[in-house]
Amino acid sequence: MTANNKSIFFRGRLILCDRVERGVLEVRDGRIAAKHAFDWPLSPDSVVIDSLDGWISPGFVDLHVHGGDGGDFMDGTPEAFRAALSAHLRHGTTRLAVTTTVARHEQIIRALELTRQFRRLPHPTGSRVLGAHFYGPYFRYEARGAHPGAGIRPAVQKEFMEYLSFSDDLVAATVAPEIEGAKEFALACRDRGVRTNAGHSWATFEQMREAIGWGIQHVDHLYCAMSDKGKLRSLQMYPMQGGVFEATLYFDELTTEVIADGRHLDAGLLLLALKIKGSQRVALITDSSRALDMPHGEYLLGPTDGGETFVTRDGVGMLPDFKALASSIKGMDHMVRTFHDMTGRPIWEVIRMASLTPATIAGRDRDLGSLDIGKIADILLLSPTLEINRVFVEGMEIVPSAPLSSIVS
């Protein structure tokens, strides 16, 4: 903002939640105060930010992100948090959910403590922290993906109640519905107002139906680390049964998310998810690791003490045997461009999936996710090709710090 709390005016092509239109946004005291016609007369001394031939977009919201620029949130250090938050702001993410991994109890507690710290005292040149996405250790071992296998365990009340003591700082908590203690964990989350997700699971369709009754509302990274009729046939030859994948598509009450980095999913899978669930129920996520903005090489998913080794090659993370993907290494701007390019969907719809849809899933759409009057002025100026030009958080321009690596993805 400027001195004396004067209004700032953003003029250009506004990406709204259902269309693009030329107009002027008036921002005052960190919020969107008014919306005017493009030719609305401005006084000569007005502070005007013109997008020229680019776009004016709401800031991106990422619900599933592990780190960036060499830092993993599970490292348990302020330095790792600052590195990751700065990296994601460079890529247009103005709000994010710090996402944990499978780890030892004390490592998870430390990550939650730092999440609370950075939520209350934001990093000046980084994404703002919505809270934590508690993600692991309550996975099915066979569906662990790139997470460390040794730390996977049942949901035991004595332990999970310590995690839920941070409920005010939790955006979501993930559990595989079929594991021991899943129901008790989900019900405890619901009682404390924490949204519960299903993820890293080989649950059956019927187990998913039951889990919805416990309060499960969302499914992590559609298509990835989940059961379907093919996987479940190895457990029961006949009759064939659906799994997490089929249940996600079938139940309207379930929202979900996709990794649109151009490596995890092809255009057909992205279009299938969009056709069945709609842009109001599919969010774009990065699922990005510490390898974001870093050169290709060997890294750890999770804490430096006990994390799982993966390598990056051809723009994606992979397990060391190159037989499975391990993580994304891209930011949300890349996800937006890739989804748009691969599917041909309208820009407003794709931006919605990176802003209003995740804000709604997180229960923060009253203040975040769109350019509506009254909302917090998290605003991006994008180039004609959807590159990040400028970033504003609560109406203040933030110039993100340079990446630690000289290589920027």
TORLUM-337182 format. One line per 8 residues: number of its first residue (from 1); for each residue z, y, x of N, C-alpha, C. Coordinates in steps of 0.1 Angstrom, whole numbers, plus 2048, in hexadecimal, padded with zeros to 3 digits. Atoms other than C-alpha are relative to their C-alpha. Example, Ala and Ser with C-alpha at 12.3 -4.5 7.8 and 13.67 -1.06 7.14 Angstrom:
1 = 800/7F4/809/84E/7D3/87B/800/80C/809  800/7F5/7F7/847/7F5/889/808/80B/7F8
This chain:
1 = 800/7F4/808/800/800/800/800/80C/809  800/7F3/7F9/7FE/824/809/80D/808/7FE  7F4/7F8/802/819/83F/80C/800/805/7F1  7FE/7FA/80D/828/84C/7EB/7FB/7F6/7F5  803/80A/80A/81E/82B/7DA/7F3/803/7F8  80C/7FD/806/7FC/838/7D2/7F8/7F3/7FC  808/80C/803/7E4/820/7C1/7F5/7FE/80A  80B/804/7F8/7CA/80D/7D5/7F5/7FB/7F6
9 = 80B/805/809/7A8/806/7C4/7F7/7F6/807  809/809/7FB/794/7E7/7CB/7F3/800/7F7  80C/7FF/808/770/7EB/7C0/7F5/7F6/805  80A/809/7FD/755/7D1/7BE/7FF/7F5/7F6  801/80B/809/74D/7AF/7B0/80D/7F8/800  7F3/806/802/76D/7A2/7A2/7FE/7F1/7FB  801/80E/804/771/77C/7A0/80C/7FD/7F7  7F6/802/80A/784/777/780/801/7F1/7FD
17 = 7FE/80F/802/790/755/772/7F6/7FA/7F8  80B/806/808/772/751/75B/7F3/806/802  80D/7F9/7FE/757/768/769/801/808/80C  801/7F6/7F6/74C/780/783/7FB/80D/7FA  805/7F3/805/749/7A5/77A/803/80B/80A  7FE/7F4/7F8/746/7C6/78C/80B/809/7FA  7F5/7F8/806/765/7DB/788/808/806/80B  7F6/7F9/7F7/782/7EE/798/80E/7FB/7FC
25 = 7F2/803/802/7A5/7E0/79C/809/80B/806  7F6/7F7/7FB/7C1/7F8/79F/80D/7F9/803  7F4/807/7FC/7DF/7EC/7B3/80A/80A/803  7F5/7F7/7FE/800/7FD/7B3/80D/7F8/801  7F3/807/7FE/822/7F2/7C0/7FF/7F1/801  802/80E/7FE/815/7D0/7CA/7FA/7F8/7F5  805/808/80B/807/7C6/7A9/7F3/807/7FB  80C/7FB/806/7E6/7CA/796/804/808/7F4
33 = 7FB/7F7/80B/7EC/7E8/780/7F6/802/7F5  80A/7FE/80A/7CB/7EC/76F/7F2/7FB/805  80D/805/7FC/7A7/7E1/76E/7F6/80A/7F9  809/7F6/805/78B/7FB/76A/7F1/7FC/801  80F/802/7FF/765/7FC/765/7FC/804/80E  805/7FE/7F3/751/7FC/785/7FD/80F/803  803/7F2/7FF/746/820/77F/80B/80A/7FC  7F4/7F8/803/769/82C/777/802/80B/80A
41 = 7FF/7F5/7F6/76D/84F/787/80D/7FF/808  7F5/800/7F7/783/84F/7A5/801/80E/807  7FE/7F3/7FA/792/86F/7B4/7FC/7FF/80F  804/800/7F2/786/879/7D7/80A/7FB/80A  7F5/805/7F7/7A8/871/7E6/805/7F2/7FD  7FC/80E/803/7AA/84E/7D7/7FE/7F7/80C  802/80A/7F6/7AF/831/7EF/7F8/7F5/7FA  809/80A/806/791/81B/7E7/7FC/7F6/80B
49 = 804/80B/7F8/78A/7F9/7F6/7F4/7FA/7F9  80C/804/806/766/7F0/7EF/7FB/7F2/806  804/80D/7FB/75A/7CC/7F1/7F1/7FF/804  80E/7FF/7FD/736/7D8/7F6/7F8/7F4/7F9  807/80B/806/720/7B9/7F1/808/7F3/800  7F8/80C/800/73D/7A1/7F4/808/7FE/7F2  7F8/804/80C/758/795/7DB/80E/804/801  7F2/7FE/801/77B/79E/7D0/806/7F4/7F9
57 = 7FB/80D/805/78F/77E/7CB/80F/801/800  7F1/802/7FF/7B3/775/7C3/803/7F8/80D  7FC/808/7F4/7C6/767/7E1/800/7F1/7FC  800/80E/802/7C4/741/7E5/80E/7FB/800  7F3/807/801/7E1/72A/7DC/7FE/7F2/804  802/80E/7FB/7E5/709/7EF/80D/7F8/7FD  7F4/808/804/7FD/6EF/7E1/802/7F4/809  7FF/80D/7F8/7F7/6D4/7FB/7FB/804/80F
65 = 804/7FC/7F3/7F7/6DF/820/80B/7FD/80A  7F6/805/7F6/809/6D1/83F/801/809/80C  7FE/7F7/7F4/802/6EB/85A/7F3/806/804  80C/7F9/7FA/7E9/6FD/870/803/807/80D  7FF/7F9/7F4/7E2/70D/891/80A/7FA/80A  7F7/807/7F7/7F6/6F2/8A4/80E/7FD/7FA  7F2/801/806/815/6F4/88D/7FF/7F7/7F4  7FD/808/80C/820/6DA/874/80D/804/7FA
73 = 7F4/7FC/806/83A/6E4/85B/80C/7F7/803  7F5/80A/7FD/84D/6C4/864/805/801/80E  7FB/7FE/7F2/851/6D0/888/80E/805/7FF  7F2/7FB/802/870/6E1/87A/803/80C/809  7FD/7F4/7F8/86C/701/88E/7FA/80C/7F9  806/7F4/805/866/725/883/7F2/803/806  80D/7FD/7FA/84A/727/89C/7F5/7F8/7FA  80A/808/807/837/70A/88B/7FD/806/7F2
81 = 802/7FA/80D/83C/71B/869/7F7/80C/802  808/7F4/7FE/82F/73C/876/7F2/7FD/804  80D/804/7FC/811/72C/886/7F7/7FC/7F4  807/806/80C/807/719/867/7FE/80B/7F5  802/7F6/80A/80D/736/84F/7F6/80A/804  80A/7F6/7FC/7F9/74E/864/7F2/7FA/7FF  80E/806/801/7DC/735/866/7FB/800/7F2  805/801/80E/7DA/730/841/7FD/80E/7FA
89 = 804/7F3/805/7DB/755/83A/7F2/804/805  80D/7FD/7FB/7BD/759/850/7F5/7FA/7F8  80A/807/808/7AB/741/839/802/804/7F1  7FF/7FB/80E/7B5/754/819/80B/7FB/7F8  7F5/805/808/7D3/741/80E/80C/80A/801  7F6/7F6/800/7EC/75B/803/80E/7FA/7FC  7F4/807/804/805/742/7F4/7FE/7F1/802  802/80E/7FE/80C/71E/7FD/80D/7F9/7FE
97 = 7F4/809/801/824/701/7F8/801/7F8/80D  7FD/807/7F4/832/6F4/819/801/7F1/7FD  800/80E/804/82A/6CF/818/805/7F7/80B  7F9/808/7F6/840/6B6/82A/7F8/7F3/802  806/80D/7FE/837/693/837/80B/7F6/800  7F6/80A/7FE/848/672/83A/807/803/80E  7F8/7FD/7F4/864/677/854/80E/7FC/7FE  7F1/803/801/889/672/85B/806/80A/7F7
105 = 7F9/7F8/80A/8A2/680/842/803/80E/806  7FC/7F3/7FB/8AE/69C/859/7F4/809/803  80C/7F8/7FD/88A/6A6/862/7FB/807/7F3  804/7FA/80D/882/6AB/83D/80A/80B/7FC  7F7/7F6/803/8A2/6BE/837/7FD/80D/808  803/7F5/7F8/899/6D5/854/7F4/808/7FB  80C/7F9/806/877/6DC/845/803/807/7F3  7FD/7F9/80C/886/6E4/824/809/80D/803
113 = 7F8/7F4/7FD/89F/6FC/834/7F7/80B/805  809/7F6/7FB/883/70E/846/7F7/805/7F4  807/7FC/80B/86F/70F/826/808/80B/7F8  7F7/7F6/807/88C/721/815/801/80D/808  7FF/7F4/7F8/88F/739/832/7F3/808/7FF  80C/7F9/800/86A/742/832/7FC/805/7F2  803/7FC/80E/868/744/80C/808/80D/7FE  7F8/7F4/803/884/75E/80C/7FD/80C/80A
121 = 804/7F6/7F6/879/770/82C/7F2/7FD/805  80E/804/7FD/853/76E/82E/7FC/804/80E  806/7FD/7F3/840/76D/84F/7F6/80B/7FD  808/7F5/803/830/78F/850/7F1/7FF/800  80F/802/7FE/80D/783/85B/7FC/7F2/7FC  803/80E/804/80D/762/849/800/7FF/7F0  800/803/80E/808/752/827/80F/801/7FB  7F3/801/806/826/756/80F/803/7F2/7FB
129 = 7FC/80D/803/83A/737/809/805/7FF/7F1  7FC/802/80E/83C/72C/7E4/80D/7F7/800  7F5/80A/7FF/855/710/7EE/7FA/7F4/807  804/80C/7F9/852/6ED/7FA/7F9/7F6/7F6  805/80C/807/83D/6D0/7EE/806/7F4/808  7F9/80C/7FB/854/6B2/7F5/7F6/7F4/7FF  80B/809/7FF/83B/698/801/803/7F5/80A  7FB/80A/7F7/848/678/80F/80F/802/802
137 = 804/80D/7FC/85A/662/816/7FE/7F6/7F5  800/809/80B/858/653/7F3/7F2/7FC/7FC  80E/805/802/835/643/7F7/800/7F1/800  802/80E/7FE/828/620/7F4/7FB/7FE/80E  804/802/7F2/824/612/817/7F1/7FE/802  80E/803/7FF/801/605/811/7F7/80C/7FE  808/7F4/803/7F6/627/805/805/80C/808  7FB/7F6/7F8/806/63B/821/7F6/809/806
145 = 80B/7F8/7F9/7E5/648/82F/804/802/80E  7FD/7FC/7F2/7EC/65B/84F/80F/803/803  7F2/7FD/7FE/811/65E/84A/807/7F5/808  7F9/80A/7F8/82A/64D/861/806/7F5/7F7  7FC/80A/809/831/62B/852/80F/7FC/801  7F2/804/7FE/854/626/861/80A/807/7F7  7F7/7F7/808/863/642/84C/7FF/7FE/7F1  802/802/80E/857/636/82A/80B/7F8/7FA
153 = 7F4/806/805/874/62C/814/801/802/7F1  7FE/7FF/80E/880/627/7F0/807/80E/7FD  7F9/7F4/805/88D/645/7DC/80E/7FC/7FD  7F2/803/801/8B3/642/7E0/807/80C/7FC  7FA/7F4/806/8C8/659/7CB/808/808/80B  7F7/7F9/7F7/8E1/662/7E7/7F7/809/809  808/7F8/7F7/8C4/66E/7FD/7F8/80A/7F8  809/7F6/806/8AD/67E/7E4/808/80C/7F9
161 = 7F9/7F5/806/8C9/693/7D4/803/80A/80B  7FF/7F6/7F6/8CD/6A4/7F6/7F3/808/801  80C/7F9/800/8A8/6AD/7F5/800/809/7F4  800/7F8/80C/8AC/6B9/7D1/80A/80B/800  7F7/7F5/7FF/8C8/6D0/7DC/7F8/80D/803  809/7F5/7FD/8AA/6E6/7E6/7F6/802/7F4  809/800/80B/89B/6E4/7C3/7FA/80E/7FD  805/7F3/803/898/70A/7C0/7F5/804/80A
169 = 80B/7FD/7F7/881/709/7DE/7F6/7F5/800  80A/80B/801/86C/6EB/7D3/7F6/804/7F6  80B/7FE/809/84A/6F0/7C4/7FD/7F3/7F9  803/80D/806/844/6CB/7BF/806/7F5/809  7FB/80B/7F9/850/6A9/7CA/7F7/7F4/7FC  809/80B/802/83A/68A/7CF/807/7F3/801  7FB/80D/800/842/666/7C8/7F6/7F6/7FC  809/80B/805/82F/645/7C5/808/7FA/7F4
177 = 7F8/804/80C/839/63B/7A1/805/7F1/800  7FC/80F/800/83B/615/7A9/80B/7FD/80A  7F6/804/7F6/855/617/7C5/80E/800/7FA  7F3/801/805/879/610/7C1/806/80E/800  7FA/7F3/802/88C/62E/7B4/7F8/80C/7FC  80A/7F5/804/86D/642/7A9/804/806/7F3  7FC/7FA/80D/879/646/785/80C/809/802  7F4/7F8/7FF/89B/652/78F/7FD/80D/808
185 = 804/7F4/7F9/88C/66B/7A8/7F8/809/7F7  808/7F7/809/873/678/78F/808/807/7F5  7F7/7FA/80A/88D/67D/774/809/80A/806  7F7/7F6/7F9/8A4/68F/78D/7F8/80C/803  808/7F4/7FE/887/6A6/796/7FE/807/7F3  802/7F9/80D/880/6AD/771/80C/807/7FC  7F4/7F9/804/8A4/6B5/76B/802/80D/807  7FE/7F4/7F8/8A3/6CF/786/7F4/809/800
193 = 80B/7F8/802/882/6DE/77C/7F5/7FF/80B  809/802/7F5/86E/6D0/799/7F4/7F7/7FB  80C/808/804/84A/6C5/791/7FF/7F4/809  802/80C/7F8/844/6A1/79B/7F2/7FB/800  80D/805/7FE/824/693/7A9/800/7F1/802  802/80E/7FC/817/670/7AD/7F6/801/80C  808/800/7F5/808/669/7CF/803/7F5/80A  7FF/80C/7F6/802/64F/7EB/806/7F4/7F8
201 = 7FB/80A/809/805/635/7D0/7F6/7F6/7FC  808/80B/806/7F7/614/7C4/805/7FD/7F2  7FC/802/80E/805/618/7A1/7F5/7FB/7F7  80A/804/80A/7F3/608/784/7FF/80B/7F6  802/7F6/80B/7E6/61B/766/80C/800/7F7  7F4/801/808/804/60F/752/80C/807/807  7F5/7FA/7F9/81C/61A/76D/7FF/80F/800  802/7F2/801/80C/63C/76D/803/806/7F2
209 = 7FC/7FC/80E/80F/63E/747/80F/802/7FF  7F1/7FF/801/834/637/74A/805/80C/808  7FB/7F5/7F7/838/650/767/7FE/80E/7F9  802/7F3/807/82A/66C/751/80C/802/7F7  7F4/7FF/808/847/665/73A/80C/805/808  7F5/7FB/7F8/85E/66C/757/7FF/80F/804  802/7F2/7FD/84F/68E/75C/7F5/802/80B  80A/7FF/7F6/833/687/776/7F4/808/7F9
217 = 80A/7F8/806/818/6A2/770/7F4/802/808  80B/7FD/7F7/801/6A3/78E/7FE/7F4/809  804/80B/7F7/7EF/68B/7A5/7FA/806/80D  804/7FA/7F3/7EB/693/7CA/7F2/7FB/804  80E/802/7FB/7C8/694/7DB/7F9/7F4/7FA  808/809/807/7B2/682/7C2/7F7/7F8/809  808/80A/7F9/7A0/663/7D0/806/7FB/80D  7FA/803/7F3/7B6/662/7EF/80D/7FA/7FF
225 = 7F3/807/7FF/7D3/64A/7F6/805/7FC/7F2  7FC/804/80E/7D3/63D/7D2/7F9/7F3/7FC  805/80D/806/7CD/61D/7BE/7F4/803/7F7  80B/800/80A/7AE/616/7AA/7FE/7F1/7FC  801/80E/804/7A1/5F7/799/7FC/7F7/80C  804/808/7F5/792/5EB/7BA/80C/7FC/808  7F4/803/7F8/7B3/5ED/7CE/809/7F6/7F8  7F7/808/807/7C7/5DE/7B2/7FB/7F2/7FD
233 = 805/80E/802/7B0/5C0/7AE/805/7F6/80B  7FA/809/7F5/7BE/5B3/7CF/80E/7FB/7FC  7F2/804/805/7E0/5B1/7BD/7FF/7F8/7F4  802/807/80C/7D3/5A4/79C/7F2/7FE/7FD  80E/803/801/7B2/593/799/7FA/804/7F2  805/7FD/80D/7AF/596/773/80C/802/7F7  80B/7F7/802/7AF/5A8/75D/800/80C/809  800/7F4/7F7/7A4/5C6/772/809/80B/7F9
241 = 7F7/7F6/806/7BC/5E3/76E/7FE/80D/808  801/7F3/7FA/7BA/608/775/80C/804/808  7F5/7FC/7F7/7CF/61A/78E/802/80F/7FF  7FD/7F2/800/7D9/63E/797/7F3/808/7FE  80D/7F9/802/7B5/649/799/7FC/800/7F2  804/800/80E/7AC/63E/776/809/807/7F7  7F6/7F9/808/7CC/64B/768/7FF/80F/801  801/7F2/7FE/7C7/66D/777/7F4/806/7F8
249 = 80B/7FB/808/7A5/670/767/803/7FF/7F1  7FE/803/80F/7B1/662/745/80A/80A/7FA  7F5/7F9/807/7D1/675/73E/7FE/80F/802  802/7F2/800/7CB/699/735/80C/808/805  7F4/7F9/7FC/7EF/6A2/73D/801/801/810  7FF/800/7F2/7E9/69B/762/7F6/80A/806  808/7F8/7F7/7DC/6B5/77A/7FE/7F9/80D  802/806/7F3/7CE/6AD/79C/7FA/80A/809
257 = 804/7F7/7F5/7BF/6BB/7BC/7F5/7F8/808  80A/806/7F8/7A2/6B4/7D3/7FF/807/80E  802/7FA/7F3/79B/6B9/7F8/7F1/801/802  80E/7FD/800/779/6CA/7F9/7FB/804/80E  804/7FC/7F3/773/6CB/81E/7F2/7FB/804  80D/805/7FD/752/6B9/81D/800/7F3/808  7FE/80C/7F9/760/69B/82F/808/7F5/7F7  7F9/80A/808/779/68B/817/7F8/7FB/7F4
265 = 806/804/80C/764/68B/7F8/7F1/806/7FF  80D/7FB/801/73F/68E/7F0/7FE/808/7F3  802/7F8/80C/72F/6A4/7D5/802/7F9/7F3  7FE/807/80D/72F/689/7BB/80E/7FE/7FC  7F2/801/804/754/683/7BD/806/80D/7FC  7FB/7F3/804/75B/6A8/7BB/7FC/803/7F2  805/7FD/80D/745/6AB/79D/806/7F7/7F5  7FA/809/809/754/68D/78C/80E/805/7FC
273 = 7F3/7FB/802/777/69B/790/7FF/80D/7F7  801/7F3/807/76C/6BD/783/7FB/7FD/7F1  805/802/80E/759/6AF/765/80B/7FA/7F7  7F6/807/808/776/699/759/80D/809/7FE  7F3/7F9/801/794/6AF/761/7FE/80F/7FD  802/7F2/803/785/6D2/760/806/809/80B  7FB/7F8/7F5/78B/6EF/778/80E/805/7FD  7F2/7FC/803/7AC/6F7/766/80A/7F5/804
281 = 7F7/80B/7FC/7BA/6D5/771/7FD/7FA/80D  803/805/7F3/7AB/6D0/793/801/80C/80A  7FE/7F6/7F6/7B8/6E5/7B0/7F9/7FC/80D  803/802/7F3/7A9/6E9/7D2/80C/801/809  7F5/7FF/7F6/7C1/6E1/7EF/7F9/7FE/80D  805/803/7F3/7BD/6E0/814/805/7F3/806  7F9/80C/7FA/7D5/6C3/81D/7FE/802/80F  803/7FD/7F2/7D0/6D4/83F/80C/7FD/809
289 = 7F7/804/7F6/7E2/6C8/85E/802/80B/80B  7FE/7F6/7F5/7EE/6DA/87E/7F2/802/807  80C/7FF/7F8/7CA/6D5/88B/7F7/80B/7FA  808/7F4/805/7BD/6F2/875/7FF/80B/80B  802/7F6/7F6/7AE/70C/88D/803/7FB/80E  7FE/805/7F2/7B3/6F5/8AB/7F4/7F8/804  80C/808/7FB/799/6E3/8C1/802/7F1/7FC  7FF/80E/802/791/6BF/8BA/808/7F9/80B
297 = 7F7/806/7F7/7AA/6A8/8CA/809/7F6/7F9  7F5/809/805/7C9/693/8C4/80C/808/7FB  7F5/7F9/806/7E5/69F/8AD/809/7F7/7F9  7F6/807/807/803/694/89A/801/805/7F1  7FC/7FD/80D/807/694/874/80F/7FE/7FE  7F1/800/801/82B/69D/86D/807/805/80D  7F9/7FA/7F5/846/6A5/886/7FC/7FB/80E  803/804/7F3/841/6A4/8AB/808/7F4/805
305 = 7F8/80C/7FD/85D/68A/8AD/7FE/7F7/7F4  802/80A/80A/850/66D/898/7F4/802/7F8  80C/7FE/808/82F/67B/88A/7F6/7F5/803  80A/80A/7FF/810/666/886/7F4/806/807  80B/7FB/7F8/7F4/66A/89F/7F3/7FF/7F8  80E/800/805/7D1/674/893/7F7/808/809  80A/7F8/7F7/7B2/682/8A3/7F7/808/7F7  809/7F8/808/79A/69C/897/7F2/7FF/806
313 = 80E/802/7FC/774/697/899/7F7/803/7F4  80A/7FD/80B/756/6A4/885/807/808/7F5  7FA/7F8/80A/76C/6BD/873/80A/7FA/7F6  7F6/806/809/786/6A6/865/80A/7F8/809  7F7/808/7F9/7A5/693/86F/7FE/7F1/7FD  802/80E/802/7A3/66D/874/80B/7F8/807  7F7/808/7F9/7BA/651/87D/7F9/7FC/80E  805/802/7F2/7B6/647/8A2/7F5/7F5/800
321 = 80A/80A/800/7A1/628/899/7F3/804/7F9  80C/7FB/807/788/63E/886/7FC/7F9/7F3  803/808/80C/78B/628/867/804/807/7F4  7FB/7F9/80C/79B/641/850/803/80E/803  7FD/7F2/7FE/79F/666/84B/80F/802/800  7F2/7FE/7FE/7C0/675/854/805/80D/7F9  7FD/7F3/806/7C0/699/848/7F4/809/800  80A/7F5/7FE/7AC/6B8/843/804/809/80B
329 = 7FD/7F7/7F5/7A9/6D1/85F/7FA/80E/7FC  807/7F3/804/79A/6EE/84A/809/808/7F7  7F9/7F7/808/7A7/70C/837/7FA/801/7F2  804/7FF/80E/7A4/715/812/7F2/807/7FF  80D/7F9/801/786/72C/818/7F5/7F6/802  80A/80B/7FD/773/70E/826/7FF/7F7/7F3  800/809/80C/77D/6F9/807/7F8/807/7F5  807/7F9/80A/770/714/7F0/7F1/800/803
337 = 80E/800/7FD/74F/718/802/7FA/7F2/7FE  806/80D/800/74A/6F3/805/7FF/7FB/7F1  801/805/80E/752/6EB/7E0/7F5/808/7F9  80B/7F9/807/73B/707/7D5/7F2/7FB/805  80D/804/7FB/71F/6FC/7EC/7FC/7F2/7FC  803/80E/803/722/6D7/7E4/7FE/7FD/7F1  801/802/80E/725/6DA/7BE/7F8/80A/7F9  807/7F6/807/713/6FA/7B6/807/806/7F4
345 = 7F8/7FA/80B/72F/704/79E/801/80F/802  7FF/7F1/7FF/733/72A/797/80C/804/809  7F6/7FB/7F7/747/73E/7B0/80D/802/7F9  7F3/7FD/807/761/748/796/807/7F3/7FE  7F9/80C/803/768/724/78D/806/7FA/80D  7FB/805/7F4/76C/719/7B1/80C/808/805  7F4/7F7/7FC/783/737/7B9/80C/7FD/7F7  7F5/804/809/797/72E/79B/808/7F4/804
353 = 7FA/80D/7FB/79D/70B/7A9/809/802/80C  7F8/7FD/7F4/7AB/71B/7C8/80B/80B/7FE  7F7/7F5/803/7C0/736/7B7/808/7FD/7F3  7F9/801/80D/7C9/735/792/804/7F2/7FD  7FD/80E/803/7C8/70F/78E/80C/7FC/808  7F4/804/7F9/7E1/708/7AA/80C/808/7FC  7F4/7F8/804/7F7/725/7A0/805/7FB/7F2  7FB/805/80D/7F8/717/77C/807/7F3/802
361 = 7F9/80D/7FD/800/6F4/789/80E/802/805  7F3/7FD/7FA/81C/703/79D/80A/808/7F7  7F8/7F8/809/829/717/77F/802/80E/804  7FF/7F2/7FB/822/738/790/7F5/809/7FB  80C/7F9/805/804/744/77C/804/80D/7F9  7FC/7F3/806/818/760/76C/7FF/80B/80A  800/7F5/7F6/818/773/78D/7F4/7FE/80A  809/803/7F5/7FD/762/7A2/7F3/7FA/7FA
369 = 80B/808/803/7DA/754/7A2/7F4/807/7FA  80C/7F9/806/7C3/76E/792/802/80F/802  800/7F2/7FF/7BA/792/791/804/807/7F3  7FC/7FB/80D/7CA/798/76F/80A/80B/802  7F6/7F5/800/7DE/7B8/768/80E/7FA/800  7F2/804/7FF/803/7B4/771/803/7F6/80A  7FD/80A/7F6/7FF/799/78B/801/806/80E  7FF/7FC/7F2/808/79B/7AF/7F3/802/807
377 = 80D/7FD/7FA/7EC/7AB/7C3/7FD/7F9/80D  805/808/7F5/7E3/78F/7DA/7F1/7FF/7FF  80E/7FD/802/7BF/798/7E0/7F8/7FD/80D  808/803/7F5/7A3/78C/7F7/7F3/808/7FE  80E/7FB/7FF/783/79E/801/7F8/7F6/807  808/80B/7FB/769/784/806/7F2/805/803  80E/7FD/7FD/746/787/816/7F7/7FA/7F6  80A/806/80A/727/77E/802/800/7F1/801
385 = 800/80E/7FE/72A/75B/811/80E/7FA/7FF  7F3/804/803/74F/758/808/809/7FE/80D  7F8/800/7F4/75D/75E/82B/80B/80B/7FD  7F5/7F7/802/77F/770/82D/7FD/80D/808  801/7F3/7F9/77B/795/835/80D/807/802  7F3/7F9/800/79D/7A4/82C/809/7F9/7F6  7F6/807/808/7BD/797/81E/80B/80A/7FC  7F6/7F7/805/7D6/7AA/808/80B/7F7/7F9
393 = 7F5/807/807/7F8/79C/7FE/80A/80B/7FA  7F8/7F6/808/80B/7AF/7E3/7FB/80E/803  806/7F3/7FF/7F3/7CC/7E8/7FF/805/80E  7FF/7FB/7F2/7F9/7CF/80D/7F6/7F8/809  809/808/7F7/7DD/7C6/826/808/7FA/80B  7FA/807/7F5/7E8/7AC/83F/7F5/7FC/809  809/804/7F6/7D5/7A7/85F/806/7F3/806  7FA/80C/7FB/7DB/782/868/7FF/800/80F
401 = 800/802/7F1/7E4/77A/88C/7F5/7F7/804  80A/809/7FA/7CA/76A/8A2/805/7F2/802  7FC/80E/7FE/7CA/744/8A4/804/7FE/80F  7FC/804/7F3/7DB/734/8C2/7F5/7FB/808  80C/806/7F9/7BB/722/8CA/7F5/80A/7FF  80C/7F8/800/79B/734/8D2/7F6/7FB/7F7  80A/806/809/789/71D/8BA/805/802/7F2  7FC/7FE/80D/78A/728/896/7F7/7F8/7F7
409 = 808/809/809/77F/70F/87B/7F9/809/7F5
